[in-house]
Amino acid sequence: MKKYKTIIGILLLLISSMVSAQDDLNRYLETAAKNNPGLKAKFNEYMAALEVAPQVKALPDPQIAFGYFIQPVETRVGPQEFKISASQIFPWFGTLKAKENAAFQLAKAKYEVFNEAKSELFNEVRSTYYNLYFNNKAISITDENIEILNTFRQLAIIKVESGLVSAVDEYRIEMEIGDLENQLALLKDKQYFLEVMFNNLLNTDEHESILVPESLWTNDFSFSKQEALDSIRINNHQLLSIDFQAEALRYKKDVANKNGKPSFSIGVDYTFVGKGDNNMAGTDAFMFPKVGITIPLYRNKYKAMVQEVIYLETAKENEKVNKINVLEILFENGWKDYRDADRRISLYESQLNLSNKSLKLLETDYTTGNKNFEEILRMERKVLKYNLELEKSRSDKQAAISFITYLMGN
């Protein structure tokens, strides 16, 4: 019973540490969303796009004109000295609303560009985090192997001094340790590079320590392949952006059609009249209302505007089909990586278990007899390889899940 309680306690501790590690990653994602300058740039571009709608939905500015008579025009009531006129142009009915709708759709497209940038950033943060985990584990595993080889070297020295084996065994271990120490130095340099890269994605202090789990979680992908594909076609931010751009073009075509309709203007003139020859004050003649109409006579211009939008709509349709094809290729590659990593985890867990058992047997044989030491070194290399490959598989699996999730627009 105590044994089972101990096992359960260990499992609960592992689950707790994995949940805590996932919480750490979520906090890093929140930090990246708040601090990343590239993401802030995309958000400001979206905010700028929102400011277009109030501009295009407004009426054209009123026109006010002032006219001064260099030689006053004499009238019965006195000379006309100067004149002020004001007018307002009104485009065809619905033109301004169509422009506003087009601007809103383009703003929505910009928002999807922002969401795409955020999803891409989150994928980069997660992928770098998993690389940090693997590199950190590689450093730990390499350190452990160097310690094991140092133990073997002490054993080899004893056997050499006893005359049981050749000094070649000691030299082989020293060469193996030298190779691992060189690999360890490279891994430590890479760790620093990954930490700088990670902190730059978060736009935080590059010397800030990064919390990585002792053991990476092994979550499986929670959707079927078809569900993932359907989600990509519906929710991918690049496709949604294209959809909103296409919707904006529909309104732009409406604007182009309405631009070919007449526009109207309404205004008034106010004329100031001076004193006449009879030295009597003149009467200001005002309230001269006027109505104007602009007739778009050059039809080829407006036909070309409509045809331009039609070509752009066709281009957007082709762009969306092409983007779907590209995304499906990326998904298939990501799905392949996910399946491959999942298979490799099972394989290397089994291989690592067998190689560890084999190494213990070889070590016992070498201690008690004259077993060829080269077999021990060969098996030690396999243990190191399978340890590293297992952790790489775990990292690759979560990176593949992250990439597929990014394509799905989550």
Secondary structure by P-SEA (a helix, b strand, c coil): caaaaaaaaaaaaaaaaaaaaaaaaaaaaaaaaaccaaaaaaaaaaaaaaaaaaaaaccccbbbbbbbcccccccccccccbbbbbbccccccaaaaaaaaaaaaaaaaaaaaaaaaaaaaaaaaaaaaaaaaaaaaaaaaaaaaaaaaaaaaaaaaaaaaaccccaaaaaaaaaaaaaaaaaaaaaaaaaaaaaaaaaaaacccccbbbbbbcccccccccccaaaaaaaaacccaaaaaaaaaaaaaaaaaaaaaaaabbbbbbbbbbbbbcccccccbbbbbccbbbbbbbbccaaaaaaaaaaaaaaaaaaaaaaaaaaaaaaaaaaaaaaaaaaaaaaaaaaaaaaaaaaaaaaaaaaaaaaaccccaaaaaaaaaaaaaaaaaaaaaaaaaaaaaaaaaaaacc
